[in-house]
Amino acid sequence: MENDVYDWLIKNAGPIIKYRTQKEFKEEDASKFEDDLLSSRLVTQQLKFLKFSVSPTSLHHSKPEAFENCMGRLFEFGLKKGIAALDDRIQPYLDWLDEIELSKGNPVPFSWFYLSLIAGYLAMTGYSNHKEVNYIIRKRLENAVSFTEIKNFNEIYINPEKIGKIPKNFRERPILNPEIIKEHAILPNIHDFHCFLHTPSLLNEMDTKVKIETLVDFILSPEYQKLEPGYGILYQPDTRRFYSAGWSIHLFGYPFENDFNEKMQKSICFDKSNLLRLSLLNRLGKCRNHPWFKNNIKKLKSYEINDGIFQFPREMIPQNNSGYWVSGRALGLEEKRSTKKALQIESTFRFYEITKCKYSIL
């Protein structure tokens, strides 16, 4: 039946889903579809947005032309290393990483969060073997796994009374202890998991594979999922600056035994990011066997309208003009999305992207 569905997608879908279905689902040469892919309006627009800049706001922002949103969409459009149109635009980032040479102990130019973000999207699109990219990924793994070694998670927060006056916008959330957290250095974030799960060299080495497995076990645990979504507020004592941490790996609809994390349920974007989380964590056997994953698959299966054809509620696969891709704000893969058939094409593709177990990691 699956092959019939794949043929249906290739016959009816636009250039992005046609290309990816041929290459990833049928695992056949998709070069005959590449010209249409690269000339499609969606792809050309994102390639136009991708202009070299390493300022924090050009890397991490809700605007569509931010690096993270361009790269997330190009990844979903099927562009990977080896496609010249992408390689040409990525090369300046690789040159910049070669220039700052973090692997030689040179100073980090900004927060490790931004380095994790850059490395994550480069890994997703096939550049994880670049020396400096690989160094960042390995350093992030070393830092992130240390978070799992904290014995008492109450210690990661600081008593607000010890800080003094706190701006009004930051009074409702817990404040991270700066002596432990040190500006995101050990907080595992979603970009870290992009790094780890798209870097084959890590998964082929026993010591790094064990560290990833430790992190996976941890994020699937109730102990982690009951942490404040987004972790809370980062505080810099020397400048008295406050800002949100964010980008934790909280799983919307996590099945707690006795309660449901109501705050997480209401937290912005977690529900719309579920398709992306499922697609990413499908790479992990431990995740595929977890009740959270199984419950989500059961829910998705309820939207089957015909043999192997699905139709999700439109709000599950939104396409907004602004917002973070990683939060599920821009999931459109078809150029003309208003028809019921287009919704069925995207829904069906998303279902098989999540459920087709191409990986056997951990």
C-alpha positions as CSV (number, residue, x, y, z in Angstrom):
1,M,0.0,0.0,0.0
2,E,2.8,2.4,0.9
3,N,4.2,2.3,-2.7
4,D,0.8,3.2,-4.1
5,V,0.7,6.2,-1.7
6,Y,4.1,7.3,-2.8
7,D,3.1,7.0,-6.4
8,W,0.0,9.1,-5.6
9,L,2.2,11.8,-4.0
10,I,4.6,11.9,-6.9
11,K,1.6,12.2,-9.4
12,N,-0.3,14.9,-7.5
13,A,2.2,16.9,-5.4
14,G,4.2,19.9,-6.2
15,P,8.0,19.9,-6.7
16,I,9.1,19.7,-3.1
17,I,7.0,16.7,-2.0
18,K,7.5,15.1,-5.4
19,Y,11.3,15.4,-5.0
20,R,11.5,14.2,-1.4
21,T,9.1,11.3,-1.9
22,Q,11.2,10.0,-4.7
23,K,14.4,10.4,-2.8
24,E,13.5,9.6,0.8
25,F,10.5,7.3,0.6
26,K,11.1,5.4,-2.6
27,E,14.9,5.8,-2.1
28,E,15.4,6.3,-5.8
29,D,17.3,8.8,-7.9
30,A,15.4,12.1,-7.7
31,S,17.7,14.1,-10.1
32,K,15.0,14.3,-12.7
33,F,12.9,16.4,-10.3
34,E,15.7,18.7,-9.1
35,D,15.3,21.4,-11.7
36,D,11.6,21.8,-10.8
37,L,12.6,21.9,-7.1
38,L,15.2,24.6,-7.5
39,S,13.0,26.7,-9.7
40,S,9.9,26.5,-7.4
41,R,8.8,29.7,-5.9
42,L,9.2,28.5,-2.3
43,V,12.7,27.4,-2.8
44,T,13.9,30.5,-4.7
45,Q,12.4,32.7,-2.1
46,Q,14.2,31.0,0.8
47,L,17.5,31.0,-1.2
48,K,17.1,34.7,-1.7
49,F,16.6,35.2,2.0
50,L,19.7,33.3,2.9
51,K,22.4,36.0,3.0
52,F,25.5,35.7,5.0
53,S,25.4,37.4,8.4
54,V,26.4,36.2,11.9
55,S,24.8,39.0,14.0
56,P,22.6,37.5,16.6
57,T,19.4,39.0,15.2
58,S,20.2,37.7,11.7
59,L,20.6,34.2,13.1
60,H,17.8,34.0,15.7
61,H,14.6,36.0,15.0
62,S,11.0,35.4,14.1
63,K,11.4,37.2,10.7
64,P,11.3,34.8,7.7
65,E,14.7,35.9,6.4
66,A,16.5,34.9,9.7
67,F,19.1,32.2,9.2
68,E,17.2,29.6,11.4
69,N,14.0,30.1,9.5
70,C,15.6,30.0,6.1
71,M,17.6,26.9,6.9
72,G,14.7,25.1,8.6
73,R,12.6,25.6,5.5
74,L,15.3,24.7,3.0
75,F,15.9,21.5,5.0
76,E,12.3,20.7,4.7
77,F,12.3,21.5,1.1
78,G,14.9,18.7,0.6
79,L,18.0,20.9,-0.1
80,K,21.2,19.3,1.2
81,K,25.0,19.5,0.8
82,G,25.9,18.8,-2.8
83,I,23.2,21.0,-4.3
84,A,25.2,24.0,-5.6
85,A,22.6,26.6,-4.9
86,L,22.8,25.7,-1.2
87,D,26.6,25.1,-1.1
88,D,27.3,28.5,-2.5
89,R,25.3,30.2,0.2
90,I,26.6,28.0,3.1
91,Q,30.3,28.4,2.2
92,P,30.6,31.9,3.8
93,Y,29.4,30.4,7.1
94,L,32.0,27.6,6.9
95,D,34.7,30.2,6.0
96,W,33.7,32.2,9.0
97,L,33.9,29.2,11.3
98,D,37.3,28.4,9.8
99,E,38.4,31.9,10.5
100,I,37.4,32.0,14.2
101,E,38.8,28.5,14.7
102,L,37.0,27.6,17.9
103,S,38.7,24.2,17.8
104,K,42.0,25.8,18.7
105,G,40.6,27.3,21.8
106,N,39.9,30.8,20.5
107,P,37.2,32.9,22.2
108,V,33.6,32.2,21.6
109,P,32.2,35.2,19.7
110,F,28.8,35.0,21.4
111,S,26.5,32.7,23.4
112,W,26.9,28.9,22.8
113,F,23.2,29.0,22.0
114,Y,23.9,30.8,18.7
115,L,26.7,28.3,17.9
116,S,24.4,25.4,18.6
117,L,21.8,27.0,16.3
118,I,24.3,27.5,13.5
119,A,25.7,24.0,13.8
120,G,22.3,22.4,14.1
121,Y,21.0,23.7,10.8
122,L,24.3,23.0,9.1
123,A,24.2,19.4,10.4
124,M,20.6,19.0,9.2
125,T,21.6,20.0,5.7
126,G,24.6,17.7,5.6
127,Y,27.6,19.8,6.7
128,S,28.3,18.1,10.1
129,N,31.7,16.7,9.0
130,H,33.2,20.1,8.5
131,K,35.9,20.4,11.1
132,E,34.6,23.4,13.0
133,V,31.0,22.4,12.8
134,N,31.9,19.0,14.2
135,Y,33.8,20.6,17.0
136,I,30.9,22.8,18.0
137,I,28.5,19.8,18.0
138,R,30.9,17.7,20.1
139,K,31.4,20.6,22.6
140,R,27.6,21.0,22.8
141,L,27.2,17.4,23.6
142,E,29.8,17.6,26.3
143,N,28.1,20.6,27.9
144,A,24.5,19.4,27.5
145,V,25.1,16.0,29.0
146,S,26.4,17.7,32.1
147,F,22.9,19.0,32.7
148,T,21.7,15.4,33.3
149,E,24.3,15.1,36.2
150,I,22.6,17.8,38.3
151,K,21.2,15.9,41.4
152,N,18.7,18.5,42.6
153,F,16.9,20.5,39.9
154,N,15.7,23.0,42.5
155,E,19.3,24.2,42.6
156,I,19.2,25.5,39.0
157,Y,16.9,28.3,40.2
158,I,17.7,31.2,42.4
159,N,15.6,32.8,45.1
160,P,14.3,36.1,43.6
161,E,14.8,37.8,46.9
162,K,18.6,37.4,46.5
163,I,18.4,39.4,43.3
164,G,16.6,42.5,44.3
165,K,14.4,44.4,41.9
166,I,13.2,42.4,38.9
167,P,11.6,43.9,35.8
168,K,7.9,43.3,35.7
169,N,8.0,41.2,32.5
170,F,10.2,38.6,34.2
171,R,8.5,38.2,37.6
172,E,6.2,35.4,36.6
173,R,8.8,32.8,35.7
174,P,11.6,31.2,37.8
175,I,15.1,32.7,37.4
176,L,18.0,30.4,36.6
177,N,21.0,30.4,38.9
178,P,23.8,32.1,37.0
179,E,26.5,30.2,38.8
180,I,25.1,26.9,37.5
181,I,23.7,27.8,34.1
182,K,26.2,30.3,32.8
183,E,24.4,31.7,29.8
184,H,22.9,28.6,28.2
185,A,26.1,26.7,28.4
186,I,24.6,23.5,29.8
187,L,21.0,23.9,28.9
188,P,20.0,21.3,26.3
189,N,18.0,23.0,23.6
190,I,16.2,21.8,20.5
191,H,19.1,23.0,18.3
192,D,21.4,20.7,20.2
193,F,19.2,17.8,19.2
194,H,19.3,18.9,15.6
195,C,23.1,18.7,16.0
196,F,23.3,15.3,17.6
197,L,20.7,13.5,15.6
198,H,22.0,14.7,12.2
199,T,25.7,13.9,12.9
200,P,26.5,10.3,11.8
201,S,30.0,10.4,13.3
202,L,28.6,10.9,16.8
203,L,26.3,7.9,16.4
204,N,29.1,5.7,15.1
205,E,31.3,6.2,18.2
206,M,30.4,4.4,21.4
207,D,31.3,7.1,23.9
208,T,29.3,9.9,22.1
209,K,26.5,7.5,21.4
210,V,26.2,6.7,25.1
211,K,26.1,10.4,25.9
212,I,23.3,11.0,23.4
213,E,21.4,8.0,24.8
214,T,21.8,9.6,28.3
215,L,20.3,12.8,27.0
216,V,17.5,11.1,25.2
217,D,16.5,9.1,28.4
218,F,16.6,12.3,30.3
219,I,14.4,14.4,28.0
220,L,11.8,11.6,27.9
221,S,11.6,11.5,31.7
222,P,8.9,13.1,33.8
223,E,11.6,14.8,35.8
224,Y,12.7,16.8,32.7
225,Q,9.2,17.3,31.2
226,K,8.1,18.9,34.5
227,L,10.8,21.5,34.4
228,E,9.6,25.0,33.5
229,P,8.9,25.1,29.7
230,G,11.8,27.1,28.2
231,Y,13.6,26.7,31.5
232,G,12.9,30.2,32.8
233,I,14.8,33.5,32.9
234,L,18.5,33.9,32.4
235,Y,20.1,36.5,34.7
236,Q,23.5,38.3,34.3
237,P,24.5,39.6,37.7
238,D,27.3,41.9,36.3
239,T,25.0,43.8,34.0
240,R,21.7,43.0,35.8
241,R,20.2,41.9,32.5
242,F,17.3,39.5,32.3
243,Y,16.1,37.6,29.3
244,S,14.2,34.4,28.5
245,A,16.1,31.2,28.0
246,G,13.7,29.2,25.9
247,W,13.9,26.4,23.3
248,S,13.8,23.5,25.7
249,I,12.7,20.0,24.4
250,H,9.3,19.9,26.0
251,L,6.8,17.5,24.4
252,F,3.3,18.7,24.1
253,G,0.9,16.2,25.4
254,Y,3.5,14.3,27.5
255,P,1.6,11.5,29.4
256,F,2.3,12.3,33.0
257,E,0.9,9.6,35.3
258,N,-1.2,11.8,37.6
259,D,-1.4,15.2,36.0
260,F,-1.0,17.2,32.8
261,N,1.4,20.1,32.8
262,E,-1.2,22.8,32.2
263,K,1.4,25.5,31.9
264,M,3.1,23.5,29.2
265,Q,-0.2,23.0,27.4
266,K,-0.8,26.7,27.3
267,S,2.8,27.6,26.4
268,I,2.9,29.1,22.9
269,C,3.8,27.0,19.9
270,F,4.4,23.7,21.6
271,D,1.4,22.1,19.9
272,K,2.3,23.4,16.5
273,S,5.8,22.1,16.9
274,N,4.7,18.5,17.4
275,L,5.0,17.4,13.8
276,L,8.6,18.7,13.8
277,R,9.4,17.0,17.1
278,L,7.9,13.7,15.9
279,S,9.9,13.8,12.7
280,L,13.2,14.6,14.6
281,L,12.7,12.0,17.4
282,N,11.6,9.3,14.9
283,R,15.3,8.8,14.5
284,L,15.4,7.3,17.9
285,G,14.1,3.8,18.7
286,K,13.7,4.9,22.4
287,C,11.4,7.7,21.3
288,R,9.4,5.6,18.8
289,N,8.6,3.2,21.7
290,H,7.7,5.9,24.2
291,P,4.0,6.5,25.1
292,W,4.3,10.1,24.0
293,F,5.3,9.1,20.5
294,K,2.8,6.3,20.3
295,N,-0.1,8.5,21.5
296,N,0.8,11.1,18.8
297,I,0.9,8.5,16.1
298,K,-2.5,7.1,17.2
299,K,-3.9,10.7,17.0
300,L,-2.4,11.2,13.5
301,K,-3.9,7.8,12.3
302,S,-7.3,9.1,13.3
303,Y,-7.1,11.5,10.4
304,E,-6.9,8.8,7.7
305,I,-9.6,9.4,5.2
306,N,-8.8,6.6,2.6
307,D,-6.3,3.8,2.3
308,G,-3.1,5.5,3.4
309,I,-4.3,9.0,2.6
310,F,-4.6,11.6,5.5
311,Q,-6.2,14.9,6.0
312,F,-5.1,16.8,9.2
313,P,-6.9,19.8,10.5
314,R,-5.4,22.8,8.7
315,E,-4.2,24.4,11.9
316,M,-1.9,21.4,12.4
317,I,0.2,22.5,9.4
318,P,0.1,26.3,9.4
319,Q,2.0,28.6,7.2
320,N,2.6,32.0,8.7
321,N,4.5,35.0,7.3
322,S,6.5,35.3,10.5
323,G,7.4,33.1,13.5
324,Y,10.0,30.6,14.3
325,W,10.2,27.6,12.0
326,V,11.3,25.4,14.9
327,S,8.0,26.2,16.6
328,G,6.0,24.9,13.7
329,R,4.9,28.3,12.4
330,A,5.8,27.7,8.8
331,L,5.2,24.1,7.6
332,G,3.8,24.7,4.1
333,L,5.3,22.5,1.4
334,E,2.9,23.0,-1.4
335,E,2.8,26.3,-3.3
336,K,-0.9,26.3,-3.6
337,R,-2.3,25.2,-0.3
338,S,-5.9,26.4,-0.3
339,T,-7.5,23.3,-1.7
340,K,-8.6,20.2,0.2
341,K,-6.4,18.1,-2.1
342,A,-3.3,20.1,-1.2
343,L,-4.1,19.6,2.5
344,Q,-4.4,15.9,1.9
345,I,-1.0,15.8,0.0
346,E,0.8,17.7,2.8
347,S,-0.9,15.6,5.6
348,T,-0.1,12.4,3.9
349,F,3.5,13.3,3.3
350,R,3.9,14.5,6.9
351,F,2.5,11.2,8.2
352,Y,4.9,9.0,6.3
353,E,7.8,11.4,7.1
354,I,7.2,10.7,10.7
355,T,6.3,7.0,10.6
356,K,8.7,5.7,8.0
357,C,11.5,4.3,10.2
358,K,14.5,5.0,8.0
359,Y,16.7,5.0,11.1
360,S,17.6,2.6,13.8
361,I,19.5,4.8,16.3
362,L,19.5,4.0,20.0
